[in-house]
């Protein structure tokens, strides 16, 4: 059930990383996973540019990431050395345990292949290019965090050994051109560094909340749920539709690294303010962020972040806004680059609703969050989007968290 998976995703926000080290900031598993997937996108795009179109199986990359993420959510606080030792000695037993723990969560998904793909992924030891990219992204995201730890307390016993281990793991992936480029700490590194900074921008910054979630973590929740709901639309989505919905979810709040998270009440308090903010975000994207990426990627990134909550396609280089029925009936083909912006919007609101409900469960609330939660439930409790009964999902999620 998707609502079970949403609740499980949020558990990553309470999983602290490096909790045996001195940390100047809170580092969570949710933020690490979000940063990892952004890095994987950069690595895969660079490899695709080098090897040619079709060299990356993007669906395998997305699903492999989700499988790894769910796996880590079940095996929560194991140190890397312990985890890898257990994987060497008890892989099959661990796989069975993980699948058993996730059994209820995976029930009810229309994409019945998801669980079967998960089982196949866990049992396979084949080193595909997509798996190699995900592993490299994992260590690069770890290295980004570790630099914060290391520069804070380089005197801690054993820290030099940790540093050496991470560097060795990254060196093992130097056959990936993207790894070489990122380690130069120039433009590509600048992009992933900026994205990493979104973990320090907290959601609902005006309200106390437990757990605190960042803009970066929120983006991952939206991406993951966008993938799940894309598989529920009633037809088999084309690969580009899955790709666009996932990565548009992952990057939909990217401009906030330049403008900060401006809360909805502020945007709505002055007529026309939202348009001004959008215009400024677009200006800053072109001036500050896009120059860090190859020019051939700019159009795609703008497609992800511009009018992100509208259903759209591309035809003859023109962006056209379309209905869900048109997406399904006419444009569910790779050549049209279909994107379900309305699903993204629903996932964005669903994530925000879950953020407030989970905080209430921990006994932390505020007037602003209470009003926001009521407003979202009133708006969405009877809504269907893209053939999906989101009203039912909202109500189910509320019951699940409140129980």
SEBA-862829 format. One line per field, with one value per residue (C-alpha): residue number from 1; z, x, y; residue in three letters. Coordinates in nm, 2 decimals, m for minus. Layout:
BEGIN
pos	(NUM	...)
zz	(Z	...)
xx	(X	...)
yy	(Y	...)
code	(ALA	...)
END
This chain:
BEGIN
pos	(1	2	3	4	5	6	7	8	9	10	11	12	13	14	15	16	17	18	19	20	21	22	23	24	25	26	27	28	29	30	31	32	33	34	35	36	37	38	39	40	41	42	43	44	45	46	47	48	49	50	51	52	53	54	55	56	57	58	59	60	61	62	63	64	65	66	67	68	69	70	71	72	73	74	75	76	77	78	79	80	81	82	83	84	85	86	87	88	89	90	91	92	93	94	95	96	97	98	99	100	101	102	103	104	105	106	107	108	109	110	111	112	113	114	115	116	117	118	119	120	121	122	123	124	125	126	127	128	129	130	131	132	133	134	135	136	137	138	139	140	141	142	143	144	145	146	147	148	149	150	151	152	153	154	155	156	157	158	159	160	161	162	163	164	165	166	167	168	169	170	171	172	173	174	175	176	177	178	179	180	181	182	183	184	185	186	187	188	189	190	191	192	193	194	195	196	197	198	199	200	201	202	203	204	205	206	207	208	209	210	211	212	213	214	215	216	217	218	219	220	221	222	223	224	225	226	227	228	229	230	231	232	233	234	235	236	237	238	239	240	241	242	243	244	245	246	247	248	249	250	251	252	253	254	255	256	257	258	259	260	261	262	263	264	265	266	267	268	269	270	271	272	273	274	275	276	277	278	279	280	281	282	283	284	285	286	287	288	289	290	291	292	293	294	295	296	297	298	299	300	301	302	303	304	305	306	307	308	309	310	311	312	313	314	315	316	317	318	319	320	321	322	323	324	325	326	327	328	329	330	331	332	333	334	335	336	337	338	339	340	341	342	343	344	345	346	347	348	349	350	351	352	353	354	355	356	357	358	359	360	361	362	363	364	365	366	367	368	369	370	371	372	373	374	375	376	377	378	379	380	381	382	383	384	385	386	387	388	389	390	391	392	393	394	395	396	397	398	399	400	401	402	403)
zz	(0.00	m0.11	0.22	0.41	0.19	0.24	0.61	0.58	0.36	0.64	0.89	0.70	0.84	1.19	1.10	1.21	1.02	1.17	1.52	1.66	1.54	1.63	1.39	1.36	1.17	1.17	0.90	0.82	0.59	0.40	0.30	0.21	m0.02	m0.19	m0.25	m0.37	m0.64	m0.76	m0.79	m0.97	m1.22	m1.29	m1.32	m1.55	m1.78	m1.82	m1.90	m2.15	m2.32	m2.34	m2.45	m2.65	m2.61	m2.49	m2.29	m1.96	m1.86	m1.66	m1.53	m1.39	m1.23	m1.07	m0.95	m0.83	m0.62	m0.47	m0.39	m0.22	m0.03	0.10	0.19	0.41	0.57	0.71	0.81	0.98	1.20	1.09	1.06	0.70	0.81	0.99	0.70	0.44	0.65	0.70	0.32	0.25	0.50	0.53	0.21	0.15	0.51	0.51	0.17	0.31	0.63	0.42	0.19	0.48	0.66	0.34	0.25	0.38	0.23	m0.12	m0.11	m0.32	m0.57	m0.93	m1.05	m0.95	m1.11	m0.85	m0.58	m0.84	m0.97	m0.61	m0.54	m0.87	m0.78	m0.44	m0.56	m0.85	m0.81	m1.17	m1.18	m1.43	m1.53	m1.34	m1.02	m1.05	m1.09	m0.78	m0.57	m0.69	m0.60	m0.26	m0.18	m0.33	m0.11	0.19	0.11	0.09	0.44	0.57	0.48	0.72	0.99	0.92	0.91	1.24	1.44	1.25	1.58	1.65	1.68	1.37	1.15	0.92	0.86	0.77	0.53	0.36	0.32	0.16	m0.08	m0.17	m0.25	m0.48	m0.65	m0.74	m0.95	m1.14	m1.46	m1.46	m1.62	m1.40	m1.09	m1.23	m1.31	m0.97	m0.79	m0.98	m0.77	m1.06	m1.23	m1.18	m0.82	m0.78	m0.89	m0.65	m0.38	m0.42	m0.42	m0.10	0.06	0.04	0.33	0.55	0.44	0.67	0.57	0.78	0.91	1.10	1.30	1.54	1.41	1.47	1.27	1.09	0.72	0.47	0.12	m0.01	0.17	0.06	m0.30	m0.27	m0.11	m0.40	m0.66	m0.50	m0.47	m0.82	m0.95	m0.75	m0.86	m1.22	m1.22	m1.10	m1.39	m1.56	m1.86	m1.90	m1.90	m2.15	m2.02	m2.07	m1.87	m1.58	m1.61	m1.63	m1.35	m1.12	m1.19	m1.21	m0.86	m0.75	m0.89	m0.85	m0.56	m0.69	m0.74	m0.36	m0.32	m0.46	m0.31	0.01	0.10	0.09	0.27	0.09	0.33	0.24	m0.13	m0.12	0.11	m0.17	m0.51	m0.78	m0.54	m0.65	m1.01	m0.90	m0.71	m1.01	m1.24	m1.00	m0.96	m1.34	m1.36	m1.08	m1.24	m1.57	m1.40	m1.11	m1.15	m1.51	m1.59	m1.37	m1.60	m1.96	m2.21	m2.35	m2.01	m1.97	m2.16	m1.97	m1.63	m1.72	m1.83	m1.48	m1.29	m1.50	m1.46	m1.28	m1.16	m1.51	m1.74	m2.05	m2.35	m2.61	m2.98	m3.24	m2.95	m2.82	m2.47	m2.48	m2.17	m2.20	m2.01	m1.84	m2.10	m2.38	m2.21	m2.20	m2.53	m2.76	m2.59	m2.39	m2.62	m2.55	m2.85	m2.67	m2.34	m2.13	m1.78	m1.53	m1.34	m1.17	m1.01	m0.90	m0.73	m0.56	m0.43	m0.31	m0.11	0.02	0.14	0.31	0.48	0.60	0.75	0.96	1.07	1.17	1.38	1.55	1.63	1.81	2.01	1.83	1.66	1.59	1.48	1.13	1.09	1.22	0.97	0.69	0.76	0.77	0.45	0.27	0.39	0.29	m0.05	m0.12	0.07	m0.23	m0.51	m0.80	m1.00	m1.32	m1.24	m0.89	m0.58	m0.39	m0.14	m0.04	m0.01	0.21	0.44	0.46	0.54	0.82	0.97	0.94	1.11	1.38	1.49)
xx	(0.00	0.14	0.05	0.25	0.55	0.51	0.52	0.83	1.01	0.96	1.13	1.46	1.42	1.47	1.77	2.07	2.40	2.75	2.60	2.93	3.11	3.10	2.85	2.81	2.48	2.22	2.28	1.99	1.95	1.67	1.89	2.18	1.96	1.82	2.17	2.28	2.02	2.10	2.46	2.35	2.16	2.47	2.70	2.45	2.40	2.78	2.81	2.53	2.69	3.01	2.88	2.57	2.20	2.06	2.37	2.19	1.88	1.72	1.43	1.67	1.86	1.55	1.42	1.76	1.78	1.44	1.52	1.85	1.67	1.40	1.67	1.85	1.52	1.48	1.84	1.86	2.16	2.42	2.77	2.90	3.17	2.90	2.66	2.91	3.02	2.66	2.60	2.90	2.80	2.42	2.29	2.00	1.88	1.90	1.71	1.43	1.41	1.38	1.12	0.92	0.93	0.81	0.54	0.25	0.39	0.42	0.07	m0.20	0.04	m0.10	0.25	0.27	0.61	0.76	0.79	0.92	1.17	1.28	1.34	1.53	1.74	1.83	1.93	2.14	2.51	2.56	2.76	2.55	2.65	2.34	2.45	2.80	2.67	2.45	2.75	2.97	2.69	2.66	3.03	3.04	2.74	2.91	3.23	3.04	2.90	3.23	3.41	3.19	3.26	3.64	3.68	3.50	3.70	4.00	4.16	3.90	4.05	4.01	3.89	4.19	4.11	3.75	3.88	4.11	3.83	3.60	3.87	3.96	3.60	3.57	3.90	3.75	3.49	3.73	3.65	3.33	3.40	3.15	3.35	3.66	3.49	3.32	3.65	3.81	3.57	3.48	3.14	2.99	3.09	2.95	2.61	2.60	2.74	2.46	2.20	2.36	2.30	1.93	1.96	2.02	1.70	1.43	1.07	0.82	1.10	0.85	0.71	0.87	0.84	0.95	1.12	1.25	1.27	1.47	1.39	1.62	1.45	1.11	1.22	1.31	0.97	0.79	1.01	0.96	0.58	0.56	0.72	0.47	0.17	0.29	0.26	m0.11	m0.25	m0.43	m0.21	0.16	0.35	0.63	0.98	1.02	0.71	0.84	1.18	1.03	0.79	1.06	1.33	1.08	0.99	1.35	1.43	1.10	1.22	1.57	1.53	1.49	1.86	1.89	1.57	1.52	1.19	0.92	0.61	0.27	0.10	0.37	0.34	m0.04	m0.05	0.03	m0.14	0.11	0.39	0.40	0.46	0.74	0.91	0.88	1.03	1.32	1.37	1.39	1.64	1.86	1.84	1.98	2.24	2.37	2.27	2.24	2.60	2.72	2.57	2.66	2.45	2.29	2.12	1.98	1.66	1.58	1.64	1.42	1.15	1.17	1.16	0.94	0.55	0.64	0.28	0.12	0.07	0.29	0.45	0.70	0.62	0.85	1.05	0.74	0.61	0.23	0.01	m0.23	m0.50	m0.44	m0.67	m0.46	m0.14	m0.28	m0.47	m0.22	0.11	0.21	0.52	0.88	0.90	0.66	0.85	0.52	0.52	0.23	0.27	m0.07	0.06	0.37	0.15	m0.06	0.26	0.40	0.08	0.07	0.43	0.34	0.04	0.24	0.50	0.24	0.06	0.38	0.49	0.14	0.20	0.52	0.32	0.46	0.22	0.16	m0.13	0.02	0.06	m0.29	m0.44	m0.23	m0.33	m0.70	m0.67	m0.49	m0.74	m1.04	m0.89	m0.79	m1.03	m1.25	m1.01	m0.92	m0.61	m0.51	m0.76	m0.62	m0.83	m0.60	m0.88	m0.87	m0.49	m0.51	m0.77	m0.58	m0.26	m0.43	m0.57	m0.23	m0.04	m0.31	m0.34)
yy	(0.00	0.34	0.51	0.25	0.32	0.69	0.65	0.42	0.68	0.93	0.70	0.79	1.14	1.01	0.79	0.99	0.94	0.96	0.95	0.81	1.13	1.50	1.66	2.04	1.98	1.70	1.45	1.21	0.91	1.07	1.36	1.13	0.92	1.23	1.36	1.02	1.01	1.36	1.25	0.93	1.15	1.36	1.05	0.87	1.18	1.21	0.84	0.87	1.17	0.97	0.63	0.75	0.74	0.41	0.33	0.39	0.20	0.48	0.27	0.02	0.31	0.45	0.12	0.00	0.32	0.26	m0.10	0.00	0.28	0.04	m0.21	0.04	0.15	m0.20	m0.25	0.08	0.16	m0.10	0.04	0.00	m0.25	m0.46	m0.43	m0.54	m0.83	m0.95	m0.91	m1.14	m1.40	m1.38	m1.22	m1.47	m1.45	m1.07	m1.05	m1.27	m1.06	m0.74	m0.88	m1.01	m0.67	m0.49	m0.75	m0.54	m0.22	m0.37	m0.52	m0.35	m0.19	m0.21	m0.26	m0.62	m0.65	m0.41	m0.68	m0.94	m0.69	m0.62	m1.00	m1.03	m0.73	m0.86	m1.21	m1.08	m1.01	m0.88	m0.56	m0.36	0.00	0.13	m0.05	0.08	0.43	0.39	0.26	0.55	0.80	0.64	0.69	1.04	1.14	0.98	1.17	1.50	1.44	1.32	1.64	1.82	1.57	1.56	1.94	1.97	1.71	1.57	1.46	1.19	0.84	0.63	0.92	0.89	0.53	0.62	0.89	0.64	0.38	0.64	0.76	0.40	0.33	0.63	0.55	0.20	0.39	0.61	0.43	0.64	0.97	1.15	1.04	1.19	1.52	1.55	1.48	1.78	1.99	2.22	2.27	1.93	1.93	2.28	2.15	1.86	2.08	2.33	2.05	1.92	2.25	2.20	1.96	2.27	2.44	2.31	2.27	2.46	2.67	2.89	2.60	2.36	2.00	1.64	1.51	1.82	1.75	1.94	2.06	1.80	1.52	1.65	1.64	1.27	1.18	1.35	1.17	0.83	0.87	1.01	0.69	0.48	0.67	0.68	0.30	0.34	0.54	0.26	0.21	0.11	0.44	0.48	0.50	0.87	0.93	0.74	0.91	1.26	1.21	1.08	1.34	1.63	1.52	1.50	1.85	2.03	2.25	2.30	2.68	2.71	2.66	3.01	3.17	2.97	2.80	3.06	2.93	2.93	3.18	3.44	3.37	3.40	3.71	3.96	3.94	3.86	3.77	3.41	3.52	3.75	3.47	3.24	3.50	3.55	3.18	3.14	3.43	3.28	2.93	3.07	3.28	3.07	2.70	2.60	2.72	2.44	2.18	2.10	2.31	2.01	1.94	2.29	2.23	1.91	2.08	2.37	2.12	1.96	2.28	2.51	2.48	2.16	2.10	2.10	1.81	1.87	1.72	1.85	1.85	2.01	2.17	2.34	2.27	2.20	2.17	1.88	1.69	1.36	1.19	1.34	1.21	0.86	0.86	1.04	1.13	0.83	0.78	0.86	1.10	1.34	1.35	1.32	1.46	1.43	1.76	1.71	1.39	1.58	1.84	1.58	1.41	1.74	1.81	1.45	1.48	1.82	1.66	1.37	1.61	1.78	1.46	1.28	1.59	1.58	1.21	1.32	1.58	1.88	2.12	2.48	2.70	2.74	2.36	2.29	2.54	2.40	2.04	2.12	2.32	2.04	1.78	2.00	2.05	1.69	1.46	1.42	1.47	1.24	1.32	1.14	0.86	0.81	0.86	1.09	1.17	0.81	0.81	1.12	0.96	0.63	0.81	1.01	0.69	0.51	0.79	0.86	0.49)
code	(UNK	UNK	UNK	UNK	UNK	UNK	UNK	UNK	UNK	UNK	UNK	UNK	UNK	UNK	UNK	UNK	UNK	UNK	UNK	UNK	UNK	UNK	UNK	UNK	UNK	UNK	UNK	UNK	UNK	UNK	UNK	UNK	UNK	UNK	UNK	UNK	UNK	UNK	UNK	UNK	UNK	UNK	UNK	UNK	UNK	UNK	UNK	UNK	UNK	UNK	UNK	UNK	UNK	UNK	UNK	UNK	UNK	UNK	UNK	UNK	UNK	UNK	UNK	UNK	UNK	UNK	UNK	UNK	UNK	UNK	UNK	UNK	UNK	UNK	UNK	UNK	UNK	UNK	UNK	UNK	UNK	UNK	UNK	UNK	UNK	UNK	UNK	UNK	UNK	UNK	UNK	UNK	UNK	UNK	UNK	UNK	UNK	UNK	UNK	UNK	UNK	UNK	UNK	UNK	UNK	UNK	UNK	UNK	UNK	UNK	UNK	UNK	UNK	UNK	UNK	UNK	UNK	UNK	UNK	UNK	UNK	UNK	UNK	UNK	UNK	UNK	UNK	UNK	UNK	UNK	UNK	UNK	UNK	UNK	UNK	UNK	UNK	UNK	UNK	UNK	UNK	UNK	UNK	UNK	UNK	UNK	UNK	UNK	UNK	UNK	UNK	UNK	UNK	UNK	UNK	UNK	UNK	UNK	UNK	UNK	UNK	UNK	UNK	UNK	UNK	UNK	UNK	UNK	UNK	UNK	UNK	UNK	UNK	UNK	UNK	UNK	UNK	UNK	UNK	UNK	UNK	UNK	UNK	UNK	UNK	UNK	UNK	UNK	UNK	UNK	UNK	UNK	UNK	UNK	UNK	UNK	UNK	UNK	UNK	UNK	UNK	UNK	UNK	UNK	UNK	UNK	UNK	UNK	UNK	UNK	UNK	UNK	UNK	UNK	UNK	UNK	UNK	UNK	UNK	UNK	UNK	UNK	UNK	UNK	UNK	UNK	UNK	UNK	UNK	UNK	UNK	UNK	UNK	UNK	UNK	UNK	UNK	UNK	UNK	UNK	UNK	UNK	UNK	UNK	UNK	UNK	UNK	UNK	UNK	UNK	UNK	UNK	UNK	UNK	UNK	UNK	UNK	UNK	UNK	UNK	UNK	UNK	UNK	UNK	UNK	UNK	UNK	UNK	UNK	UNK	UNK	UNK	UNK	UNK	UNK	UNK	UNK	UNK	UNK	UNK	UNK	UNK	UNK	UNK	UNK	UNK	UNK	UNK	UNK	UNK	UNK	UNK	UNK	UNK	UNK	UNK	UNK	UNK	UNK	UNK	UNK	UNK	UNK	UNK	UNK	UNK	UNK	UNK	UNK	UNK	UNK	UNK	UNK	UNK	UNK	UNK	UNK	UNK	UNK	UNK	UNK	UNK	UNK	UNK	UNK	UNK	UNK	UNK	UNK	UNK	UNK	UNK	UNK	UNK	UNK	UNK	UNK	UNK	UNK	UNK	UNK	UNK	UNK	UNK	UNK	UNK	UNK	UNK	UNK	UNK	UNK	UNK	UNK	UNK	UNK	UNK	UNK	UNK	UNK	UNK	UNK	UNK	UNK	UNK	UNK	UNK	UNK	UNK	UNK	UNK	UNK	UNK	UNK	UNK	UNK	UNK	UNK	UNK	UNK	UNK	UNK	UNK	UNK	UNK	UNK	UNK	UNK	UNK	UNK	UNK	UNK	UNK	UNK	UNK	UNK	UNK	UNK	UNK	UNK	UNK	UNK	UNK	UNK)
END
